[in-house]
Amino acid sequence: SVLSRYENQITLLSDYLEEFPETDEPVWILGRQHHLNTDKSKLLLDISARLWFTYRRKFSPIGGTGPSSDAGWGCMLRCGQMMLAQALICRHLGRDWQWEKHKKQPEEYHRILQCFLDRKDCCYSIHQMAQMGVGEGKSIGEWFGPNTVAQVLKKLALFDEWNSLAVYVSMDNTVVIEDIKKMCWSPPQSSSTAHSSAHLHKSALGRNKNTAGFCRDWKPLLLIIPLRLGINHINPVYTDAFKECFKMPQSLGALGGKPNNAYYFIGFLGNELIYLDPHTTQSFVDSEENGTVDDQSFHCQQAPHRMKIMNLDPSVALGFFCKEECDFDNWCSLVQKEILKQQSLRMFELVQKHPPHWPPFIPPTKPEVTTTGAELIESTDKLFELEEEFEILSV
């Protein structure tokens, strides 16, 4: 019966492959290579396994009195959710995990989904993201850009102890190795945090001790690099380097699209980008009593969309996930070899040391509060205000 369901799924997915051209060129999806002439079904199964977040309607009003649907304005927030969800899948299930319709999934899978449900008490819900965006100068219901959604995810991750991610958003097209390692090797903030970390991450590999004797674990890294690849249109000099990022095993794809029209780019074929489109409005889905989630509407089982890379708006954000320090070291080597040494005009810079003319780098830490909803938003706003004041004083 399992084989029968698998074959039926392949048949269903194969119906959507007609739009792909007959070509010997490989298709790259988030660090995995597929060949249309030999493994079309694997390609579609790989794409359908990605969590797909779209517009939703009939959820509880944001902030109590705000909108109950994000149709027309939440597409970049949904794309940010998709990129983060892919990081969490790699974190808990691995890149090679596959989703199958009606198949029982691990508990971690349902916990990941619950992080993104459209409820104010879910850490990466549309409610939390929209309200956190207020601190970034975005009114609820206003469209986000790639950098804004990256900053929002960075703040919300501070309150997510289960996934325990270190989120680094690069500044001025520059990734600083020293700062990332400082952030990912930060010691626990308190004994309770240390106990929680030890309980949730029993399989952590690297362990160091700082001078105070605290145990330190490498926090899995979500690296987001906001970029401007041109003025009004993408500069062709960047296209090869941009595509190269989708080949890296650490790839989480890219956020971008067209003005006020965001997509989650997961790969490419030739000079066309492959993306998941959030512009479908579905009804709100909540978790069931046993903690599972009806996940049928969270996986796109239709034809993957494609667009020519030169039609891409130049404002984008690349995403990468490094579960262990060796993954980050490998990513740095790939960037040096495949991107920086090949380009006369570099897409971004990778430097070893913190630039001396920058404010000091202070790894963000969670405030000593236990709040949700609007109180959570207010507390993180105060946290970052204090950090900004400290940086100004330091300069």
C-alpha positions as CSV (number, residue, x, y, z in Angstrom):
1,S,0.0,0.0,0.0
2,V,2.9,2.3,0.7
3,L,4.3,1.7,-2.8
4,S,0.9,2.3,-4.3
5,R,0.6,5.6,-2.6
6,Y,4.1,6.5,-3.7
7,E,3.4,5.6,-7.3
8,N,0.1,7.6,-7.2
9,Q,1.9,10.6,-5.9
10,I,4.5,10.4,-8.7
11,T,1.8,10.1,-11.3
12,L,0.1,13.2,-9.8
13,L,3.3,15.2,-9.7
14,S,4.4,14.0,-13.2
15,D,1.2,15.7,-14.6
16,Y,2.8,19.0,-13.7
17,L,6.2,18.3,-15.3
18,E,5.0,19.1,-18.9
19,E,5.9,22.7,-18.3
20,F,9.6,21.9,-17.8
21,P,11.5,21.9,-21.1
22,E,13.3,18.9,-22.5
23,T,16.9,19.7,-21.6
24,D,20.1,18.1,-20.3
25,E,20.8,21.0,-18.0
26,P,20.6,20.1,-14.3
27,V,18.0,21.6,-12.0
28,W,19.3,22.9,-8.7
29,I,17.0,22.9,-5.7
30,L,18.5,24.1,-2.3
31,G,21.9,22.5,-2.8
32,R,20.6,19.4,-4.5
33,Q,21.0,18.6,-8.2
34,H,18.3,16.9,-10.3
35,H,18.2,15.8,-13.9
36,L,14.9,16.2,-15.8
37,N,15.7,13.3,-18.2
38,T,16.3,10.8,-15.4
39,D,14.6,11.7,-12.2
40,K,11.7,14.1,-12.8
41,S,9.6,12.5,-10.1
42,K,12.4,13.0,-7.5
43,L,12.6,16.7,-8.5
44,L,8.9,17.2,-7.9
45,L,8.9,15.3,-4.6
46,D,11.8,17.4,-3.4
47,I,9.9,20.6,-4.3
48,S,6.6,19.5,-2.7
49,A,8.5,18.6,0.6
50,R,9.2,22.3,1.2
51,L,6.8,24.0,3.6
52,W,4.6,26.3,1.6
53,F,3.1,29.3,3.4
54,T,0.5,31.4,1.6
55,Y,-2.0,34.1,2.4
56,R,-4.6,33.0,5.0
57,R,-8.0,34.2,6.0
58,K,-10.3,33.9,9.1
59,F,-7.5,33.9,11.6
60,S,-7.9,35.9,14.9
61,P,-7.4,39.7,14.3
62,I,-3.8,40.8,14.6
63,G,-3.4,42.8,17.7
64,G,-7.0,42.1,18.7
65,T,-8.5,44.7,16.3
66,G,-6.3,44.4,13.2
67,P,-6.8,42.4,10.0
68,S,-7.9,38.7,10.0
69,S,-6.3,38.0,6.6
70,D,-2.9,38.9,5.2
71,A,-4.1,38.7,1.5
72,G,-2.6,41.6,-0.5
73,W,0.2,42.5,2.0
74,G,1.7,39.5,3.7
75,C,3.6,37.8,0.8
76,M,7.1,38.7,2.0
77,L,6.3,37.6,5.5
78,R,5.1,34.3,4.1
79,C,8.3,34.0,2.1
80,G,10.3,34.7,5.2
81,Q,8.4,32.0,7.0
82,M,9.2,29.6,4.2
83,M,13.0,30.3,4.4
84,L,13.0,29.9,8.2
85,A,10.9,26.7,8.0
86,Q,13.5,25.2,5.6
87,A,16.2,26.0,8.1
88,L,14.2,24.3,10.9
89,I,13.6,21.2,8.7
90,C,17.4,21.0,8.1
91,R,17.9,21.6,11.8
92,H,15.6,18.8,13.1
93,L,14.9,16.5,10.1
94,G,17.8,17.0,7.7
95,R,17.9,18.3,4.1
96,D,17.1,14.8,2.7
97,W,13.8,14.5,4.6
98,Q,10.9,13.9,2.2
99,W,7.2,14.6,2.7
100,E,4.6,12.1,1.6
101,K,0.8,12.7,1.5
102,H,-1.0,10.9,4.3
103,K,2.2,9.5,5.7
104,K,2.8,9.8,9.5
105,Q,5.4,12.4,10.2
106,P,7.9,12.8,13.1
107,E,6.9,14.8,16.1
108,E,9.5,17.4,15.2
109,Y,7.7,18.1,11.9
110,H,4.5,19.0,13.6
111,R,6.3,21.1,16.2
112,I,7.9,23.0,13.3
113,L,4.5,23.6,11.7
114,Q,3.1,24.8,15.0
115,C,5.8,27.6,15.1
116,F,4.1,29.1,12.0
117,L,0.4,28.7,12.6
118,D,-1.7,31.9,12.4
119,R,-2.1,32.4,16.1
120,K,-0.7,35.2,18.3
121,D,1.0,32.6,20.6
122,C,3.0,30.9,17.9
123,C,6.6,32.3,17.8
124,Y,6.8,32.9,14.0
125,S,3.1,33.5,13.2
126,I,1.9,36.2,10.9
127,H,0.7,38.0,14.1
128,Q,4.2,38.1,15.7
129,M,5.9,39.0,12.5
130,A,3.5,41.8,11.6
131,Q,3.6,43.3,15.2
132,M,7.4,43.0,15.3
133,G,7.5,44.9,12.0
134,V,6.1,47.9,13.8
135,G,9.5,48.3,15.5
136,E,11.1,48.3,12.0
137,G,8.9,51.1,10.8
138,K,6.2,49.0,9.2
139,S,2.5,49.4,10.0
140,I,0.4,46.3,10.3
141,G,-0.9,45.6,6.8
142,E,2.1,47.3,5.1
143,W,4.3,45.4,2.7
144,F,7.7,44.3,3.9
145,G,11.0,44.2,2.0
146,P,13.6,41.4,2.2
147,N,15.8,43.2,4.8
148,T,12.8,44.1,7.0
149,V,11.6,40.5,7.2
150,A,15.2,39.4,8.0
151,Q,15.4,41.8,10.9
152,V,12.0,40.6,12.2
153,L,13.1,37.0,12.1
154,K,16.3,37.9,13.9
155,K,14.3,39.5,16.8
156,L,11.7,36.8,17.1
157,A,14.4,34.0,17.2
158,L,15.6,35.4,20.5
159,F,12.4,34.0,22.1
160,D,12.5,30.6,20.4
161,E,14.3,28.3,22.9
162,W,13.3,25.1,21.2
163,N,15.0,25.8,17.9
164,S,17.8,27.8,19.5
165,L,19.0,29.5,16.3
166,A,21.6,32.2,16.0
167,V,20.3,34.6,13.3
168,Y,22.9,36.8,11.6
169,V,21.7,39.5,9.2
170,S,24.7,41.0,7.3
171,M,25.2,44.8,7.1
172,D,26.5,46.7,4.1
173,N,26.9,43.6,1.9
174,T,29.5,42.3,4.3
175,V,29.6,39.0,6.2
176,V,32.0,39.1,9.2
177,I,33.3,35.6,10.2
178,E,34.6,36.8,13.6
179,D,31.1,38.2,14.6
180,I,29.3,35.0,13.5
181,K,31.6,32.8,15.5
182,K,31.3,35.1,18.5
183,M,27.5,34.9,18.2
184,C,27.2,31.1,17.6
185,W,29.6,30.3,20.5
186,S,28.0,32.7,23.0
187,P,27.7,31.1,26.5
188,P,24.2,30.5,28.0
189,Q,22.7,33.6,29.5
190,S,21.6,31.8,32.7
191,S,21.6,28.4,34.4
192,S,18.0,27.9,33.4
193,T,18.8,28.6,29.8
194,A,21.8,26.3,30.0
195,H,19.6,23.5,31.4
196,S,17.0,24.1,28.7
197,S,19.7,24.0,26.0
198,A,21.2,20.8,27.4
199,H,17.8,19.2,27.5
200,L,16.8,20.2,24.0
201,H,20.1,19.6,22.3
202,K,21.4,16.3,23.7
203,S,23.1,15.5,20.4
204,A,25.1,18.7,20.1
205,L,28.6,17.9,18.8
206,G,31.0,20.7,19.6
207,R,31.4,21.8,23.3
208,N,33.8,24.4,24.6
209,K,34.2,26.2,27.9
210,N,34.8,29.9,28.4
211,T,36.9,31.4,31.2
212,A,33.9,31.5,33.5
213,G,33.5,27.7,33.2
214,F,30.2,27.8,31.3
215,C,29.5,25.0,28.8
216,R,29.2,26.4,25.3
217,D,27.4,24.8,22.3
218,W,27.5,26.0,18.7
219,K,24.1,27.5,18.0
220,P,22.8,26.5,14.5
221,L,23.2,29.5,12.3
222,L,20.6,31.1,10.1
223,L,22.6,33.5,7.9
224,I,20.7,36.1,5.8
225,I,22.4,38.4,3.4
226,P,20.2,41.3,2.1
227,L,21.6,42.6,-1.2
228,R,21.0,45.2,-3.9
229,L,22.1,43.6,-7.2
230,G,21.5,46.7,-9.3
231,I,19.7,50.0,-9.4
232,N,16.4,49.5,-11.3
233,H,17.2,46.1,-12.7
234,I,19.5,43.2,-11.7
235,N,23.0,43.7,-13.1
236,P,23.9,40.8,-15.3
237,V,27.4,40.6,-13.8
238,Y,25.8,39.1,-10.6
239,T,23.6,36.4,-12.2
240,D,26.3,33.6,-12.2
241,A,27.2,34.2,-8.6
242,F,23.5,34.4,-7.6
243,K,22.8,31.0,-9.2
244,E,25.9,29.6,-7.6
245,C,24.4,30.2,-4.1
246,F,21.6,27.7,-4.9
247,K,24.2,25.0,-5.5
248,M,25.7,25.3,-2.0
249,P,24.6,22.5,0.5
250,Q,23.9,25.2,3.0
251,S,21.4,27.0,0.7
252,L,18.0,28.2,2.0
253,G,17.3,30.0,-1.3
254,A,16.4,33.6,-1.6
255,L,13.7,36.2,-0.8
256,G,12.8,38.6,-3.5
257,G,10.5,39.0,-6.6
258,K,9.1,42.1,-8.1
259,P,7.9,45.3,-6.5
260,N,5.2,44.5,-3.9
261,N,5.2,40.9,-5.2
262,A,7.4,38.6,-3.1
263,Y,8.4,35.0,-4.0
264,Y,10.5,32.3,-2.3
265,F,13.2,31.3,-4.7
266,I,14.4,27.7,-4.2
267,G,16.5,26.9,-7.3
268,F,17.1,27.4,-10.9
269,L,17.2,25.8,-14.4
270,G,19.4,27.5,-16.9
271,N,18.6,31.2,-16.7
272,E,15.2,30.7,-15.0
273,L,14.6,30.8,-11.2
274,I,12.3,28.3,-9.6
275,Y,10.1,29.6,-6.8
276,L,7.2,29.0,-4.5
277,D,4.4,31.5,-4.7
278,P,2.6,32.7,-1.6
279,H,-0.2,34.5,-3.6
280,T,-2.9,32.0,-2.9
281,T,-5.5,32.6,-0.1
282,Q,-6.4,29.6,2.0
283,S,-8.4,29.3,5.2
284,F,-6.8,29.4,8.6
285,V,-5.6,26.0,9.9
286,D,-5.1,25.2,13.6
287,S,-3.4,22.3,15.4
288,E,-5.6,19.4,16.5
289,E,-6.0,18.1,20.0
290,N,-3.2,15.6,19.7
291,G,-0.7,18.3,18.6
292,T,-0.6,17.3,15.0
293,V,-1.5,19.7,12.1
294,D,-3.6,18.9,9.0
295,D,-0.7,19.7,6.6
296,Q,-2.2,19.2,3.2
297,S,-2.4,23.0,2.5
298,F,1.2,23.5,3.7
299,H,2.8,21.7,0.7
300,C,2.6,22.9,-2.9
301,Q,1.6,20.0,-5.1
302,Q,1.3,22.1,-8.3
303,A,3.7,23.0,-11.0
304,P,6.7,25.0,-9.6
305,H,6.7,28.5,-11.0
306,R,9.6,29.9,-13.0
307,M,10.8,33.3,-14.0
308,K,13.7,34.7,-16.0
309,I,16.5,35.8,-13.6
310,M,16.8,39.1,-15.4
311,N,13.2,39.9,-14.4
312,L,14.1,39.7,-10.8
313,D,13.9,42.9,-8.7
314,P,17.5,43.8,-7.6
315,S,16.5,43.9,-3.9
316,V,16.9,40.3,-2.6
317,A,18.1,38.4,0.5
318,L,20.1,35.2,0.4
319,G,19.6,32.6,3.1
320,F,22.0,29.9,4.4
321,F,21.8,27.4,7.2
322,C,24.9,26.0,9.1
323,K,24.0,23.4,11.7
324,E,27.5,23.0,12.9
325,E,30.7,25.1,12.8
326,C,32.2,22.9,10.1
327,D,29.2,23.7,7.9
328,F,29.9,27.4,8.3
329,D,33.6,26.9,7.6
330,N,32.7,24.9,4.4
331,W,30.4,27.7,3.4
332,C,33.2,30.3,3.8
333,S,35.5,28.2,1.6
334,L,32.8,27.8,-1.1
335,V,32.1,31.6,-1.1
336,Q,35.9,32.3,-1.5
337,K,36.2,29.7,-4.3
338,E,33.0,30.0,-6.3
339,I,31.9,33.6,-5.7
340,L,34.6,36.0,-4.6
341,K,37.5,34.8,-6.7
342,Q,35.3,34.6,-9.8
343,Q,33.8,38.0,-9.7
344,S,35.2,41.3,-10.7
345,L,32.2,43.1,-9.1
346,R,31.5,41.1,-5.9
347,M,27.9,40.3,-4.9
348,F,29.0,40.6,-1.2
349,E,32.1,40.7,0.9
350,L,33.3,38.0,3.3
351,V,35.9,39.3,5.9
352,Q,37.6,37.6,8.8
353,K,37.7,40.5,11.3
354,H,35.1,43.0,12.4
355,P,35.7,46.3,10.5
356,P,37.3,48.8,12.9
357,H,35.1,51.7,11.8
358,W,31.9,49.8,12.7
359,P,30.2,49.9,16.1
360,P,31.3,47.0,18.3
361,F,29.4,43.7,17.6
362,I,27.3,42.6,20.6
363,P,25.5,39.3,20.1
364,P,21.8,39.8,20.8
365,T,20.4,38.1,23.9
366,K,16.9,37.4,25.1
367,P,15.6,39.8,27.8
368,E,14.8,38.3,31.2
369,V,11.1,38.3,30.6
370,T,8.5,35.7,29.8
371,T,5.9,37.4,27.5
372,T,3.9,36.8,24.3
373,G,2.0,38.9,21.8
374,A,2.2,42.7,22.1
375,E,4.3,42.5,25.4
376,L,6.9,40.3,23.6
377,I,7.1,42.9,20.8
378,E,7.5,45.8,23.3
379,S,10.2,44.0,25.3
380,T,12.3,43.3,22.2
381,D,11.9,46.8,21.0
382,K,13.4,48.0,24.3
383,L,16.1,45.5,24.0
384,F,17.2,46.7,20.6
385,E,16.9,50.4,21.7
386,L,19.3,49.7,24.5
387,E,21.7,48.0,22.1
388,E,21.6,50.9,19.7
389,E,22.2,53.4,22.5
390,F,25.2,51.3,23.6
391,E,26.6,51.3,20.1
392,I,26.2,55.0,19.8
393,L,28.0,55.6,23.1
394,S,30.8,53.2,22.0
395,V,31.4,55.2,18.8
